[in-house]
Amino acid sequence: MSTPSFDTAQKAALEKPKLSLRAIINLSMGFMGIQMGFGLQNGNASRILANFGADVHQLSWFWIVAPLTGLIVQPIIGHMGDNTWGKLGRRKPYFLVGAILASLGLIFLPNANIVAGESMSATDFMGISAILWIGIAFLALMDVSFNISMEPFRALVGDMLPKSQGTLGFGVQTILISAGAILGSFMPWILTHWFGIANTAPAGSVTPNVIWSFYVGAFILMATILYTIATVKEYPPEQFNKYQGGDGELKPEKSPMSDIFRDAWAMPTRMKRLGLVQFFSWFGLFTMWVYTTSALATHHYGLDPSDTHSIGFNTAGDQASFLFGWYNAFALVFAFLLNPLAKATSRKFVHIIALLSGGIGLVSMYFITDPYWLILSMVGIGFAWASILSMPYALLMDSLPPAKMGVYMGIFNFFIVIPQIINALIGGPIVHALFDDYAIYYLAFGGVLFILAALLTLRIKEPLFGEAEHIAAQEAALGQS
């Protein structure tokens, strides 16, 4: 007996019930904690590794662990989640495992020098100190853990919401992501300016305000994920089967892991086009995360690129984290506008405008020399970040079969992590050889790539204005997306 096609099954499927706003918030509350940890990493990992002895042109190589783990982990976790039906649910077991491991990474990363101890402090391997290797190992643990938790949260929104609430669901997720990132990014500044915790430390150690920020992040990450686990009840297999167009009978299909490659080869056209947009967007984001501290230290504070232990460098590090908090704050504001703007125009139009704003914001960091006025640059970057976190997924959701929501969300992550891996490999040599370790020029180049991503968004098959969601849903049902 032949298996019904995605289009046929979609037409026969029952419509999922709409969820209340509170229920939609519960779906993504844990993502807020994950993003607080992610915000702490983005704002402080380069600074921590520099404190442990990394040179500026080495930073992108050490950051490669983040996208590399995403490339491997997310599609596997998505595939496993699609085939998991346990007492805890379909996606929730992965939240819990990821939360525990991520909390350990947050606690131990800034304390890598203590873990190494005095006996290992003077040793090195391949020209890199043991302390730095241990720090890289804990950074990798954090990244694996974040990826274990993040992909199921994307898939959970697709599992639980009808397509008519997709944009709202991912918009709410973006709001909570931004709130978590704001808290994580501002935390070192808050602990220093509000609670008097020092932002200086001896050479080879991480400043106390950063260490305590990571402790707070570990606690909040664990608490918010436990909240989502306690408040969300996933659909049981029989009910979920009806929403796919089945007869409600439980028929587990344990597809082999090799299906990931088959599904990647057969990805919808819309996914391929969105993937190209994502590629250049995330190349620019990775550039900003890795090099902002170094760019501020040299271009805005006038330090030598080799100066990574002075008070001035730690001030630049605090300022980078402070600015990251601001772009997440602007993303939070813009996230509230995503759904109404998309309804008034289209998801495609909103994403184009947001990416253009991000490109202008990143390029402007070269021309604005006062580090405090860089808050203006963060406005555009915040708009782009809010849209990157939601619009591609809302556009993608229309063209994916529900039974493979997890694995396709994981495969879509390829277009996020591959540009970061490429950037990690070539970014350091480019900054060193072409820009003499002055990273501000590479930051501006990242802004140009945002603008290119905006232009590529024009290729998505959705009108710039009109009843965009209705038209996109019709096209998906006809197999035209």
C-alpha positions in Angstrom: 0.0 0.0 0.0 1.5 3.3 -1.1 2.2 6.1 1.4 0.2 9.3 0.8 2.2 12.3 -0.4 2.9 15.2 1.9 0.4 17.4 -0.1 -2.4 14.8 0.0 -1.8 14.1 3.7 -1.8 17.8 4.4 -5.2 18.3 2.8 -6.6 15.4 4.8 -5.1 16.5 8.1 -7.1 17.9 11.0 -6.2 21.5 11.9 -4.3 21.8 15.1 -6.1 23.8 17.7 -4.9 27.4 18.2 -3.1 27.9 21.5 -3.4 30.8 23.9 -0.7 33.4 24.1 0.3 32.0 27.5 0.6 28.5 26.1 2.7 29.8 23.2 5.0 31.6 25.7 5.4 28.3 27.7 6.6 26.6 24.6 9.6 28.8 24.3 10.4 29.9 27.9 13.3 27.5 28.1 14.7 29.1 25.0 15.1 32.3 27.0 17.5 30.5 29.4 19.4 28.9 26.5 19.8 32.3 24.9 21.0 33.8 28.1 23.8 31.3 28.1 24.3 31.9 24.4 24.5 35.7 25.0 27.1 35.2 27.7 29.1 33.1 25.3 28.8 35.5 22.4 29.8 38.5 24.5 32.6 36.9 26.5 34.1 33.8 24.9 36.6 35.7 22.8 37.6 37.8 25.9 37.9 34.6 28.0 40.1 32.8 25.5 42.2 36.0 25.1 42.6 36.1 28.9 43.9 32.5 28.7 46.4 33.5 26.1 44.8 33.3 22.6 45.9 35.8 20.0 43.3 37.8 17.9 44.1 35.8 14.7 43.5 32.5 16.5 40.1 33.4 17.9 38.0 32.3 14.9 39.8 28.9 14.9 38.8 28.3 18.5 35.2 29.5 17.8 34.9 26.8 15.1 33.7 24.3 17.8 30.4 26.2 18.0 29.2 25.7 14.3 31.0 22.4 14.0 29.0 20.9 16.8 25.8 22.4 15.4 26.5 20.8 12.0 26.8 17.4 13.6 24.4 17.6 16.5 21.3 19.4 15.3 20.2 17.1 12.4 20.9 14.0 14.6 18.8 15.4 17.5 16.1 16.5 15.1 16.0 13.0 13.6 15.9 11.4 17.0 13.2 13.8 18.2 11.0 12.9 15.2 11.3 9.3 16.3 11.0 9.7 20.0 7.7 9.0 21.9 8.4 8.6 25.6 6.6 9.4 28.8 8.4 12.8 29.0 7.3 13.7 25.4 8.8 14.0 22.0 11.2 17.0 22.3 11.4 17.5 26.1 13.9 14.8 26.9 16.4 16.7 24.8 15.7 19.9 26.6 16.6 18.3 29.9 19.8 16.6 28.8 21.0 19.8 27.0 20.2 22.0 30.0 22.3 19.9 32.4 25.3 19.8 30.1 25.1 23.5 29.2 25.0 24.5 32.9 28.2 22.5 33.5 29.8 24.2 30.6 28.8 27.7 31.8 30.2 26.9 35.3 33.6 25.5 34.1 34.5 27.6 31.0 35.6 30.8 32.9 37.3 28.5 35.5 39.5 26.6 33.1 42.6 27.9 34.7 41.5 26.5 38.1 40.6 23.1 36.5 44.1 23.0 34.9 45.8 23.7 38.2 49.3 24.9 38.7 50.8 21.6 37.4 49.4 22.1 33.9 49.7 25.9 33.7 53.2 25.8 32.3 52.5 22.9 29.8 51.4 23.3 26.2 50.4 21.1 23.3 50.8 22.1 19.6 52.0 25.5 20.8 48.7 26.1 22.8 48.7 26.2 26.6 46.9 23.5 28.5 44.6 26.1 30.1 43.5 27.3 26.7 42.8 23.7 25.5 40.7 23.1 28.6 38.8 26.3 27.9 38.2 25.2 24.4 36.9 21.9 25.6 34.4 23.5 27.9 33.4 25.9 25.1 32.7 22.8 23.0 30.6 21.3 25.8 28.5 24.4 25.9 28.0 24.4 22.2 27.0 20.7 22.0 24.6 21.3 24.9 23.0 24.4 23.4 22.5 22.5 20.1 20.9 19.6 21.9 18.4 22.0 23.4 17.9 24.6 20.6 16.7 22.4 17.7 13.9 20.7 19.7 12.6 24.1 20.7 12.3 25.1 17.0 10.6 21.8 16.2 8.3 22.1 19.2 6.7 25.3 17.8 6.1 23.4 14.5 4.7 20.4 16.3 2.3 22.3 18.5 1.0 25.2 16.5 -1.2 25.4 13.4 0.3 27.1 10.4 -1.9 30.2 11.0 0.0 30.8 14.3 3.5 30.0 12.9 4.6 33.6 12.5 3.2 34.4 16.0 4.9 31.4 17.6 8.3 32.2 16.2 7.8 35.8 17.0 7.1 35.0 20.6 10.1 32.8 20.6 12.2 35.7 19.3 10.9 37.9 22.1 12.0 35.4 24.7 15.3 34.8 23.0 16.0 38.5 23.0 15.0 38.8 26.6 17.5 36.1 27.6 20.2 37.5 25.4 19.7 41.0 26.9 20.1 39.6 30.4 23.2 37.5 29.4 24.9 40.4 27.6 24.3 43.0 30.3 25.1 40.7 33.2 28.8 41.5 33.5 28.1 45.2 33.3 25.2 44.9 35.9 27.4 42.9 38.4 30.1 45.6 38.1 28.1 48.8 38.1 25.2 47.7 40.4 26.9 45.2 42.8 30.6 46.3 42.7 32.0 43.0 41.5 35.5 43.6 40.0 36.1 43.6 36.2 39.8 43.2 36.5 41.9 40.1 37.2 45.5 38.9 37.1 47.0 37.8 33.8 45.8 34.3 32.9 42.5 34.6 34.9 39.0 35.7 34.0 37.5 38.7 35.7 35.1 38.0 38.7 32.1 39.8 37.0 32.3 37.4 34.0 32.7 34.3 36.2 29.6 35.2 38.4 27.7 36.1 35.2 28.2 32.6 34.0 27.0 31.2 37.3 23.8 33.2 37.1 23.3 32.1 33.5 23.6 28.4 34.5 20.9 28.8 37.1 18.5 30.7 34.9 19.0 28.3 32.0 18.2 25.3 34.2 15.2 27.0 35.8 13.5 28.1 32.5 13.9 24.7 30.8 12.4 22.9 33.8 9.5 25.4 33.6 8.8 24.5 29.9 9.0 20.8 30.7 6.5 21.3 33.6 4.0 23.4 31.7 4.0 22.0 28.1 2.2 18.7 27.3 3.1 17.5 23.8 0.5 15.8 21.6 0.5 12.0 22.1 1.5 9.9 19.0 -2.1 9.0 18.0 -3.3 12.6 18.1 -0.3 13.9 16.3 -0.8 11.3 13.6 -4.3 12.7 12.9 -2.8 16.2 12.5 -0.6 14.8 9.8 -3.6 13.3 7.9 -3.4 9.8 9.4 -6.1 7.7 10.8 -5.0 8.1 14.4 -3.6 4.6 14.7 -0.1 4.6 16.3 2.4 3.3 13.7 5.9 4.1 14.8 8.3 4.5 12.0 11.9 4.2 13.1 13.6 5.5 10.0 17.4 5.0 9.7 19.9 7.8 10.5 20.9 7.6 6.8 17.6 9.2 5.9 19.0 12.5 7.1 21.1 12.6 3.9 18.2 11.6 1.7 16.0 14.3 3.3 18.8 16.9 2.8 19.0 16.0 -0.9 15.2 16.2 -1.3 14.8 19.5 0.6 12.1 21.9 -0.9 13.1 24.7 -3.2 12.0 27.3 -0.7 14.4 25.8 1.8 17.3 26.0 -0.6 16.6 29.7 -1.3 16.2 30.5 2.3 19.4 28.6 3.0 21.4 30.9 0.8 20.0 33.9 2.6 20.9 32.3 5.9 24.4 31.6 4.7 25.4 35.2 4.3 23.4 36.4 7.3 25.2 34.0 9.7 28.6 34.7 8.1 28.1 38.3 9.1 26.8 37.5 12.6 29.7 35.2 13.3 32.1 38.0 12.3 30.5 40.3 14.7 30.5 37.9 17.6 34.1 36.9 17.3 35.7 40.2 16.5 33.8 43.0 18.2 35.9 43.0 21.3 39.1 43.2 19.3 37.7 45.8 16.9 36.6 48.0 19.9 40.0 47.6 21.6 42.0 48.7 18.5 39.7 51.0 16.5 37.8 52.7 19.4 40.2 52.5 22.4 43.4 52.8 20.4 45.1 49.7 21.9 47.7 47.5 20.1 46.2 44.2 18.8 48.5 42.2 21.0 47.2 43.9 24.2 44.8 41.4 25.7 45.5 41.7 29.5 45.2 45.5 30.2 42.4 47.3 31.9 41.7 48.9 28.5 41.2 45.5 26.9 38.8 44.4 29.7 37.0 47.7 29.3 36.6 47.0 25.6 35.3 43.5 26.5 32.7 45.0 28.9 31.7 47.5 26.2 31.3 44.7 23.6 29.0 42.7 26.0 27.1 46.0 26.8 26.6 46.7 23.1 25.4 43.1 22.5 22.9 43.7 25.2 21.6 46.7 23.3 21.2 45.0 20.0 19.2 42.3 21.8 17.1 45.0 23.4 16.3 46.5 20.0 15.6 43.0 18.7 13.1 42.5 21.6 11.3 45.7 20.6 11.3 44.8 16.9 10.1 41.3 17.7 6.7 42.7 18.9 6.3 44.3 15.5 7.2 41.3 13.4 3.7 39.7 13.3 1.7 43.0 12.5 4.3 44.2 10.0 4.3 40.8 8.2 0.5 40.9 8.0 0.5 44.4 6.7 3.2 43.7 4.1 4.8 40.2 4.0 7.3 38.1 5.8 9.6 38.5 2.9 9.4 42.3 2.9 10.1 42.5 6.7 13.1 40.2 6.4 14.6 42.3 3.6 14.2 45.6 5.5 15.6 44.0 8.7 18.7 42.6 6.9 19.4 45.9 5.2 19.2 47.6 8.6 21.7 45.1 10.0 24.1 45.7 7.2 24.0 49.4 7.6 24.4 49.0 11.4 27.5 46.8 11.1 29.2 49.0 8.5 28.5 52.1 10.6 30.7 50.7 13.4 33.7 51.8 11.4 32.6 55.4 11.0 31.3 55.9 14.6 34.4 56.4 16.7 32.9 57.1 20.1 32.2 53.6 21.6 29.1 54.8 23.5 27.5 56.1 20.3 27.8 52.6 18.8 24.4 52.0 20.5 23.1 53.6 17.3 24.7 50.8 15.2 23.0 48.3 17.4 19.5 49.5 16.3 19.9 48.0 12.8 21.7 44.9 14.0 18.9 44.3 16.5 16.3 44.5 13.8 18.2 42.0 11.7 18.7 39.6 14.6 15.0 39.6 15.5 14.1 38.8 11.9 16.8 36.2 11.5 15.5 34.3 14.5 11.9 34.1 13.2 11.1 35.0 9.6 13.2 32.3 7.9 11.5 29.7 10.1 8.0 31.1 9.6 8.7 31.0 5.8 10.1 27.5 6.0 7.3 26.0 8.1 4.9 26.2 5.1 6.9 23.8 3.0 7.9 21.1 5.5 6.0 17.8 6.1 5.0 17.7 9.8 6.4 14.2 10.4 9.9 15.5 9.5 9.7 18.9 11.2 12.6 18.0 13.5 15.0 16.6 11.0 14.3 19.4 8.5 14.8 22.1 11.1 18.1 20.3 11.9 19.1 20.2 8.2 18.2 23.9 7.9 20.8 24.5 10.6 23.4 23.5 8.0 22.9 26.9 6.4 23.7 28.5 9.8 26.7 26.5 10.8 28.5 26.0 7.5 29.1 29.8 7.0 30.4 30.0 10.5 32.8 27.1 10.0 34.1 28.7 6.8 34.4 32.0 8.5 36.2 30.4 11.4 38.8 28.9 9.1 39.5 31.9 6.9 38.6 34.8 9.2 41.7 34.8 11.3 44.1 34.6 8.4 42.2 37.4 6.6 42.3 39.7 9.7 46.0 38.9 10.2 47.3 39.1 6.7 45.1 41.7 5.1 44.2 44.0 8.1 47.2 43.6 10.3 45.0 42.3 13.2 42.7 45.4 13.1 39.4 43.6 13.1 37.2 46.6 12.4 37.6 46.1 8.6 36.3 42.6 8.8 33.3 43.7 10.8 32.4 46.2 8.0 32.8 43.3 5.5 30.2 41.4 7.6 27.8 44.3 7.1 28.2 44.1 3.3 27.2 40.4 3.5 24.0 41.3 5.4 23.1 43.6 2.5 23.7 40.7 0.0 21.5 38.4 2.1 18.7 41.0 1.9 19.0 41.1 -1.9 18.9 37.3 -2.1 15.6 37.3 0.0 13.9 38.7 -3.2 14.2 35.2 -4.7 11.7 33.7 -2.1 8.4 33.0 -3.8 6.1 35.3 -1.9 4.8 38.7 -2.9 6.3 41.8 -1.1 2.8 43.1 -0.3 -0.6 41.5 0.1 -2.2 38.6 2.1 1.2 36.9 2.3 0.5 34.2 4.8 -2.7 33.1 2.9 -0.9 33.0 -0.4 2.1 31.2 1.0 -0.1 28.5 2.6 -1.9 28.0 -0.7 1.4 27.6 -2.6 2.6 25.1 0.0 -0.6 23.1 -0.3 -0.2 22.9 -4.0 3.5 21.9 -3.7 4.7 25.1 -5.4 6.9 26.5 -2.6 
